Amino acid sequence: MPRTPTNSKVGLLLSLGGSALAVIRTLRQMRRSRGTHDRMTTANTVAGLLPLITSALLVLRRLRRHSHRQAR
């Protein structure tokens, strides 16, 4: 089983980049659904956006902790 770099800085940056791309993709989908005035699709994209934002914030927190440990 390959080892995943969960606490390495590179792994955290890759995770943050993936989260950022997912947020951008979801925002584009939300704009399209708002343009068609489809409330269900808009609600679905907003509900899908919340976990992506949370995940990105968690990765940022881990990156900060990682950099503080390196500074000590």
Gaussian input, Z-matrix of N, CA and C with variables (Angstrom, degrees):
# hf/3-21g

backbone

0 1
 N
 C     1     B1
 C     2     B2     1     A1
 N     3     B3     2     A2     1     D1
 C     4     B4     3     A3     2     D2
 C     5     B5     4     A4     3     D3
 N     6     B6     5     A5     4     D4
 C     7     B7     6     A6     5     D5
 C     8     B8     7     A7     6     D6
 N     9     B9     8     A8     7     D7
 C    10    B10     9     A9     8     D8
 C    11    B11    10    A10     9     D9
 N    12    B12    11    A11    10    D10
 C    13    B13    12    A12    11    D11
 C    14    B14    13    A13    12    D12
 N    15    B15    14    A14    13    D13
 C    16    B16    15    A15    14    D14
 C    17    B17    16    A16    15    D15
 N    18    B18    17    A17    16    D16
 C    19    B19    18    A18    17    D17
 C    20    B20    19    A19    18    D18
 N    21    B21    20    A20    19    D19
 C    22    B22    21    A21    20    D20
 C    23    B23    22    A22    21    D21
 N    24    B24    23    A23    22    D22
 C    25    B25    24    A24    23    D23
 C    26    B26    25    A25    24    D24
 N    27    B27    26    A26    25    D25
 C    28    B28    27    A27    26    D26
 C    29    B29    28    A28    27    D27
 N    30    B30    29    A29    28    D28
 C    31    B31    30    A30    29    D29
 C    32    B32    31    A31    30    D30
 N    33    B33    32    A32    31    D31
 C    34    B34    33    A33    32    D32
 C    35    B35    34    A34    33    D33
 N    36    B36    35    A35    34    D34
 C    37    B37    36    A36    35    D35
 C    38    B38    37    A37    36    D36
 N    39    B39    38    A38    37    D37
 C    40    B40    39    A39    38    D38
 C    41    B41    40    A40    39    D39
 N    42    B42    41    A41    40    D40
 C    43    B43    42    A42    41    D41
 C    44    B44    43    A43    42    D42
 N    45    B45    44    A44    43    D43
 C    46    B46    45    A45    44    D44
 C    47    B47    46    A46    45    D45
 N    48    B48    47    A47    46    D46
 C    49    B49    48    A48    47    D47
 C    50    B50    49    A49    48    D48
 N    51    B51    50    A50    49    D49
 C    52    B52    51    A51    50    D50
 C    53    B53    52    A52    51    D51
 N    54    B54    53    A53    52    D52
 C    55    B55    54    A54    53    D53
 C    56    B56    55    A55    54    D54
 N    57    B57    56    A56    55    D55
 C    58    B58    57    A57    56    D56
 C    59    B59    58    A58    57    D57
 N    60    B60    59    A59    58    D58
 C    61    B61    60    A60    59    D59
 C    62    B62    61    A61    60    D60
 N    63    B63    62    A62    61    D61
 C    64    B64    63    A63    62    D62
 C    65    B65    64    A64    63    D63
 N    66    B66    65    A65    64    D64
 C    67    B67    66    A66    65    D65
 C    68    B68    67    A67    66    D66
 N    69    B69    68    A68    67    D67
 C    70    B70    69    A69    68    D68
 C    71    B71    70    A70    69    D69
 N    72    B72    71    A71    70    D70
 C    73    B73    72    A72    71    D71
 C    74    B74    73    A73    72    D72
 N    75    B75    74    A74    73    D73
 C    76    B76    75    A75    74    D74
 C    77    B77    76    A76    75    D75
 N    78    B78    77    A77    76    D76
 C    79    B79    78    A78    77    D77
 C    80    B80    79    A79    78    D78
 N    81    B81    80    A80    79    D79
 C    82    B82    81    A81    80    D80
 C    83    B83    82    A82    81    D81
 N    84    B84    83    A83    82    D82
 C    85    B85    84    A84    83    D83
 C    86    B86    85    A85    84    D84
 N    87    B87    86    A86    85    D85
 C    88    B88    87    A87    86    D86
 C    89    B89    88    A88    87    D87
 N    90    B90    89    A89    88    D88
 C    91    B91    90    A90    89    D89
 C    92    B92    91    A91    90    D90
 N    93    B93    92    A92    91    D91
 C    94    B94    93    A93    92    D92
 C    95    B95    94    A94    93    D93
 N    96    B96    95    A95    94    D94
 C    97    B97    96    A96    95    D95
 C    98    B98    97    A97    96    D96
 N    99    B99    98    A98    97    D97
 C   100   B100    99    A99    98    D98
 C   101   B101   100   A100    99    D99
 N   102   B102   101   A101   100   D100
 C   103   B103   102   A102   101   D101
 C   104   B104   103   A103   102   D102
 N   105   B105   104   A104   103   D103
 C   106   B106   105   A105   104   D104
 C   107   B107   106   A106   105   D105
 N   108   B108   107   A107   106   D106
 C   109   B109   108   A108   107   D107
 C   110   B110   109   A109   108   D108
 N   111   B111   110   A110   109   D109
 C   112   B112   111   A111   110   D110
 C   113   B113   112   A112   111   D111
 N   114   B114   113   A113   112   D112
 C   115   B115   114   A114   113   D113
 C   116   B116   115   A115   114   D114
 N   117   B117   116   A116   115   D115
 C   118   B118   117   A117   116   D116
 C   119   B119   118   A118   117   D117
 N   120   B120   119   A119   118   D118
 C   121   B121   120   A120   119   D119
 C   122   B122   121   A121   120   D120
 N   123   B123   122   A122   121   D121
 C   124   B124   123   A123   122   D122
 C   125   B125   124   A124   123   D123
 N   126   B126   125   A125   124   D124
 C   127   B127   126   A126   125   D125
 C   128   B128   127   A127   126   D126
 N   129   B129   128   A128   127   D127
 C   130   B130   129   A129   128   D128
 C   131   B131   130   A130   129   D129
 N   132   B132   131   A131   130   D130
 C   133   B133   132   A132   131   D131
 C   134   B134   133   A133   132   D132
 N   135   B135   134   A134   133   D133
 C   136   B136   135   A135   134   D134
 C   137   B137   136   A136   135   D135
 N   138   B138   137   A137   136   D136
 C   139   B139   138   A138   137   D137
 C   140   B140   139   A139   138   D138
 N   141   B141   140   A140   139   D139
 C   142   B142   141   A141   140   D140
 C   143   B143   142   A142   141   D141
 N   144   B144   143   A143   142   D142
 C   145   B145   144   A144   143   D143
 C   146   B146   145   A145   144   D144
 N   147   B147   146   A146   145   D145
 C   148   B148   147   A147   146   D146
 C   149   B149   148   A148   147   D147
 N   150   B150   149   A149   148   D148
 C   151   B151   150   A150   149   D149
 C   152   B152   151   A151   150   D150
 N   153   B153   152   A152   151   D151
 C   154   B154   153   A153   152   D152
 C   155   B155   154   A154   153   D153
 N   156   B156   155   A155   154   D154
 C   157   B157   156   A156   155   D155
 C   158   B158   157   A157   156   D156
 N   159   B159   158   A158   157   D157
 C   160   B160   159   A159   158   D158
 C   161   B161   160   A160   159   D159
 N   162   B162   161   A161   160   D160
 C   163   B163   162   A162   161   D161
 C   164   B164   163   A163   162   D162
 N   165   B165   164   A164   163   D163
 C   166   B166   165   A165   164   D164
 C   167   B167   166   A166   165   D165
 N   168   B168   167   A167   166   D166
 C   169   B169   168   A168   167   D167
 C   170   B170   169   A169   168   D168
 N   171   B171   170   A170   169   D169
 C   172   B172   171   A171   170   D170
 C   173   B173   172   A172   171   D171
 N   174   B174   173   A173   172   D172
 C   175   B175   174   A174   173   D173
 C   176   B176   175   A175   174   D174
 N   177   B177   176   A176   175   D175
 C   178   B178   177   A177   176   D176
 C   179   B179   178   A178   177   D177
 N   180   B180   179   A179   178   D178
 C   181   B181   180   A180   179   D179
 C   182   B182   181   A181   180   D180
 N   183   B183   182   A182   181   D181
 C   184   B184   183   A183   182   D182
 C   185   B185   184   A184   183   D183
 N   186   B186   185   A185   184   D184
 C   187   B187   186   A186   185   D185
 C   188   B188   187   A187   186   D186
 N   189   B189   188   A188   187   D187
 C   190   B190   189   A189   188   D188
 C   191   B191   190   A190   189   D189
 N   192   B192   191   A191   190   D190
 C   193   B193   192   A192   191   D191
 C   194   B194   193   A193   192   D192
 N   195   B195   194   A194   193   D193
 C   196   B196   195   A195   194   D194
 C   197   B197   196   A196   195   D195
 N   198   B198   197   A197   196   D196
 C   199   B199   198   A198   197   D197
 C   200   B200   199   A199   198   D198
 N   201   B201   200   A200   199   D199
 C   202   B202   201   A201   200   D200
 C   203   B203   202   A202   201   D201
 N   204   B204   203   A203   202   D202
 C   205   B205   204   A204   203   D203
 C   206   B206   205   A205   204   D204
 N   207   B207   206   A206   205   D205
 C   208   B208   207   A207   206   D206
 C   209   B209   208   A208   207   D207
 N   210   B210   209   A209   208   D208
 C   211   B211   210   A210   209   D209
 C   212   B212   211   A211   210   D210
 N   213   B213   212   A212   211   D211
 C   214   B214   213   A213   212   D212
 C   215   B215   214   A214   213   D213

   B1=1.4396
   B2=1.5341
   B3=1.3470
   B4=1.4602
   B5=1.5296
   B6=1.3041
   B7=1.4560
   B8=1.5320
   B9=1.3187
   B10=1.4589
   B11=1.5206
   B12=1.3213
   B13=1.4609
   B14=1.5279
   B15=1.3317
   B16=1.4622
   B17=1.5160
   B18=1.3250
   B19=1.4523
   B20=1.5232
   B21=1.3143
   B22=1.4522
   B23=1.5271
   B24=1.3047
   B25=1.4605
   B26=1.5253
   B27=1.3149
   B28=1.4692
   B29=1.5315
   B30=1.3348
   B31=1.4542
   B32=1.5171
   B33=1.3325
   B34=1.4625
   B35=1.5215
   B36=1.3273
   B37=1.4639
   B38=1.5267
   B39=1.3250
   B40=1.4667
   B41=1.5236
   B42=1.3072
   B43=1.4549
   B44=1.5203
   B45=1.3244
   B46=1.4586
   B47=1.5257
   B48=1.3180
   B49=1.4651
   B50=1.5161
   B51=1.3224
   B52=1.4643
   B53=1.5107
   B54=1.3201
   B55=1.4601
   B56=1.5300
   B57=1.3287
   B58=1.4620
   B59=1.5267
   B60=1.3295
   B61=1.4686
   B62=1.5244
   B63=1.3348
   B64=1.4658
   B65=1.5217
   B66=1.3281
   B67=1.4695
   B68=1.5258
   B69=1.3213
   B70=1.4682
   B71=1.5273
   B72=1.3361
   B73=1.4541
   B74=1.5288
   B75=1.3286
   B76=1.4588
   B77=1.5227
   B78=1.3259
   B79=1.4684
   B80=1.5271
   B81=1.3251
   B82=1.4727
   B83=1.5269
   B84=1.3264
   B85=1.4615
   B86=1.5283
   B87=1.3239
   B88=1.4558
   B89=1.5294
   B90=1.3255
   B91=1.4650
   B92=1.5237
   B93=1.3428
   B94=1.4617
   B95=1.5242
   B96=1.3254
   B97=1.4635
   B98=1.5205
   B99=1.3290
   B100=1.4643
   B101=1.5187
   B102=1.3280
   B103=1.4620
   B104=1.5181
   B105=1.3282
   B106=1.4625
   B107=1.5270
   B108=1.3234
   B109=1.4665
   B110=1.5247
   B111=1.3232
   B112=1.4579
   B113=1.5266
   B114=1.3133
   B115=1.4615
   B116=1.5262
   B117=1.3152
   B118=1.4616
   B119=1.5295
   B120=1.3151
   B121=1.4528
   B122=1.5291
   B123=1.3374
   B124=1.4572
   B125=1.5218
   B126=1.3217
   B127=1.4602
   B128=1.5256
   B129=1.3172
   B130=1.4569
   B131=1.5284
   B132=1.3185
   B133=1.4682
   B134=1.5266
   B135=1.3385
   B136=1.4695
   B137=1.5241
   B138=1.3199
   B139=1.4629
   B140=1.5258
   B141=1.3074
   B142=1.4592
   B143=1.5161
   B144=1.3203
   B145=1.4580
   B146=1.5257
   B147=1.3104
   B148=1.4632
   B149=1.5311
   B150=1.3306
   B151=1.4725
   B152=1.5279
   B153=1.3232
   B154=1.4657
   B155=1.5210
   B156=1.3195
   B157=1.4604
   B158=1.5242
   B159=1.3298
   B160=1.4612
   B161=1.5200
   B162=1.3151
   B163=1.4585
   B164=1.5230
   B165=1.3196
   B166=1.4622
   B167=1.5290
   B168=1.3257
   B169=1.4609
   B170=1.5270
   B171=1.3260
   B172=1.4626
   B173=1.5284
   B174=1.3196
   B175=1.4677
   B176=1.5249
   B177=1.3327
   B178=1.4633
   B179=1.5291
   B180=1.3380
   B181=1.4586
   B182=1.5282
   B183=1.3414
   B184=1.4642
   B185=1.5240
   B186=1.3334
   B187=1.4623
   B188=1.5254
   B189=1.3338
   B190=1.4639
   B191=1.5178
   B192=1.3164
   B193=1.4593
   B194=1.5255
   B195=1.3124
   B196=1.4640
   B197=1.5202
   B198=1.3234
   B199=1.4649
   B200=1.5283
   B201=1.3446
   B202=1.4642
   B203=1.5313
   B204=1.3340
   B205=1.4670
   B206=1.5222
   B207=1.3207
   B208=1.4652
   B209=1.5330
   B210=1.3370
   B211=1.4614
   B212=1.5269
   B213=1.3123
   B214=1.4706
   B215=1.4727
   A1=108.69
   A2=118.84
   A3=120.54
   A4=111.16
   A5=114.08
   A6=120.26
   A7=109.29
   A8=117.25
   A9=120.70
   A10=108.88
   A11=117.47
   A12=120.49
   A13=111.36
   A14=117.44
   A15=120.28
   A16=112.17
   A17=118.10
   A18=119.61
   A19=113.47
   A20=117.84
   A21=118.71
   A22=109.10
   A23=115.30
   A24=120.13
   A25=111.18
   A26=116.61
   A27=120.66
   A28=110.34
   A29=116.28
   A30=120.33
   A31=111.99
   A32=115.97
   A33=119.68
   A34=111.29
   A35=116.63
   A36=119.73
   A37=111.60
   A38=117.37
   A39=120.13
   A40=110.93
   A41=116.52
   A42=120.37
   A43=110.84
   A44=116.87
   A45=120.93
   A46=110.86
   A47=117.43
   A48=120.80
   A49=111.98
   A50=116.50
   A51=119.99
   A52=111.86
   A53=116.69
   A54=120.50
   A55=110.68
   A56=116.59
   A57=120.31
   A58=111.12
   A59=116.98
   A60=119.50
   A61=111.62
   A62=117.10
   A63=120.49
   A64=110.85
   A65=117.41
   A66=120.59
   A67=110.03
   A68=117.23
   A69=120.86
   A70=110.65
   A71=116.22
   A72=120.52
   A73=111.12
   A74=116.92
   A75=121.08
   A76=111.07
   A77=117.57
   A78=119.89
   A79=111.28
   A80=116.57
   A81=119.66
   A82=111.00
   A83=115.72
   A84=119.78
   A85=110.42
   A86=117.38
   A87=120.57
   A88=110.59
   A89=117.00
   A90=119.54
   A91=111.71
   A92=115.83
   A93=119.33
   A94=111.36
   A95=116.96
   A96=119.89
   A97=110.94
   A98=117.43
   A99=119.31
   A100=110.54
   A101=116.50
   A102=120.35
   A103=112.65
   A104=116.84
   A105=120.56
   A106=111.70
   A107=117.26
   A108=123.78
   A109=112.17
   A110=115.65
   A111=121.31
   A112=108.53
   A113=116.53
   A114=121.40
   A115=112.81
   A116=117.82
   A117=120.26
   A118=111.08
   A119=116.75
   A120=120.16
   A121=110.35
   A122=116.82
   A123=120.45
   A124=110.59
   A125=117.64
   A126=121.19
   A127=110.87
   A128=116.79
   A129=121.20
   A130=111.31
   A131=117.30
   A132=119.66
   A133=111.32
   A134=117.55
   A135=119.84
   A136=109.69
   A137=116.97
   A138=120.52
   A139=111.00
   A140=118.27
   A141=121.84
   A142=112.88
   A143=116.63
   A144=121.10
   A145=111.84
   A146=117.81
   A147=121.05
   A148=113.70
   A149=119.97
   A150=118.16
   A151=113.01
   A152=117.22
   A153=119.54
   A154=110.94
   A155=116.40
   A156=120.56
   A157=109.77
   A158=116.64
   A159=120.67
   A160=110.99
   A161=116.86
   A162=120.65
   A163=111.41
   A164=117.76
   A165=120.92
   A166=110.53
   A167=117.33
   A168=120.38
   A169=111.63
   A170=117.42
   A171=120.61
   A172=111.08
   A173=116.87
   A174=120.21
   A175=110.28
   A176=117.55
   A177=120.15
   A178=111.18
   A179=116.23
   A180=119.54
   A181=111.01
   A182=116.32
   A183=119.82
   A184=110.92
   A185=117.34
   A186=120.54
   A187=111.12
   A188=116.52
   A189=119.91
   A190=111.07
   A191=116.65
   A192=120.12
   A193=110.83
   A194=115.73
   A195=120.79
   A196=110.29
   A197=118.22
   A198=121.26
   A199=111.53
   A200=117.53
   A201=119.54
   A202=110.45
   A203=116.96
   A204=120.27
   A205=110.72
   A206=117.04
   A207=120.92
   A208=110.95
   A209=117.18
   A210=121.16
   A211=111.46
   A212=117.47
   A213=120.38
   A214=112.77
   D1=126.09
   D2=-178.95
   D3=-70.40
   D4=144.68
   D5=179.21
   D6=-81.82
   D7=132.90
   D8=178.57
   D9=-97.54
   D10=135.21
   D11=-178.65
   D12=-80.35
   D13=76.28
   D14=-174.69
   D15=-73.20
   D16=-33.03
   D17=-176.79
   D18=-108.86
   D19=3.13
   D20=178.43
   D21=-78.32
   D22=152.68
   D23=-178.45
   D24=-64.25
   D25=-38.90
   D26=179.28
   D27=-64.49
   D28=-43.57
   D29=178.93
   D30=-62.43
   D31=-40.28
   D32=178.93
   D33=-67.56
   D34=-39.74
   D35=177.94
   D36=-65.62
   D37=-39.50
   D38=176.78
   D39=-64.37
   D40=-39.73
   D41=178.15
   D42=-64.74
   D43=-41.74
   D44=178.24
   D45=-64.56
   D46=-40.45
   D47=177.81
   D48=-63.42
   D49=-41.08
   D50=177.16
   D51=-64.30
   D52=-40.21
   D53=178.04
   D54=-65.33
   D55=-40.61
   D56=179.62
   D57=-63.78
   D58=-41.96
   D59=177.87
   D60=-64.21
   D61=-38.56
   D62=178.63
   D63=-66.08
   D64=-38.13
   D65=177.93
   D66=-65.16
   D67=-43.29
   D68=179.41
   D69=-62.37
   D70=-43.94
   D71=179.37
   D72=-61.68
   D73=-41.18
   D74=-179.46
   D75=-69.43
   D76=-37.50
   D77=177.71
   D78=-64.01
   D79=-38.36
   D80=176.08
   D81=-62.87
   D82=-42.40
   D83=179.20
   D84=-64.15
   D85=-37.07
   D86=179.64
   D87=-66.95
   D88=-39.78
   D89=177.32
   D90=-61.79
   D91=-41.81
   D92=178.71
   D93=-63.35
   D94=-42.29
   D95=-177.60
   D96=-70.60
   D97=-33.09
   D98=177.01
   D99=-68.99
   D100=-32.71
   D101=178.65
   D102=-66.20
   D103=-30.11
   D104=178.91
   D105=-92.73
   D106=-0.25
   D107=179.95
   D108=58.71
   D109=36.74
   D110=177.54
   D111=-95.19
   D112=102.97
   D113=-173.89
   D114=-68.92
   D115=-35.11
   D116=-178.66
   D117=-67.55
   D118=-42.48
   D119=178.99
   D120=-67.33
   D121=-39.12
   D122=177.31
   D123=-62.65
   D124=-44.63
   D125=178.44
   D126=-63.27
   D127=-38.39
   D128=178.75
   D129=-64.57
   D130=-42.51
   D131=-179.74
   D132=-69.63
   D133=-36.08
   D134=176.57
   D135=-64.57
   D136=-43.12
   D137=178.66
   D138=-64.54
   D139=-34.02
   D140=177.47
   D141=-76.18
   D142=-23.58
   D143=-178.67
   D144=-76.06
   D145=-33.30
   D146=-176.49
   D147=-59.87
   D148=-47.24
   D149=177.63
   D150=-65.62
   D151=-31.29
   D152=178.80
   D153=-66.26
   D154=-41.96
   D155=178.57
   D156=-65.55
   D157=-43.40
   D158=178.59
   D159=-60.01
   D160=-43.93
   D161=179.79
   D162=-63.29
   D163=-40.87
   D164=178.64
   D165=-64.65
   D166=-40.04
   D167=178.85
   D168=-66.43
   D169=-37.39
   D170=177.38
   D171=-64.85
   D172=-39.84
   D173=178.26
   D174=-66.33
   D175=-40.16
   D176=177.27
   D177=-61.54
   D178=-40.36
   D179=178.59
   D180=-63.04
   D181=-42.22
   D182=178.60
   D183=-65.54
   D184=-36.54
   D185=177.55
   D186=-64.23
   D187=-41.86
   D188=177.84
   D189=-62.72
   D190=-44.80
   D191=178.80
   D192=-62.15
   D193=-40.11
   D194=179.02
   D195=-62.35
   D196=-43.87
   D197=-178.94
   D198=-70.19
   D199=-32.54
   D200=177.10
   D201=-68.40
   D202=-37.69
   D203=178.13
   D204=-66.21
   D205=-36.42
   D206=-179.90
   D207=-69.38
   D208=-30.88
   D209=-177.56
   D210=-73.34
   D211=-25.64
   D212=-177.84
   D213=-78.11

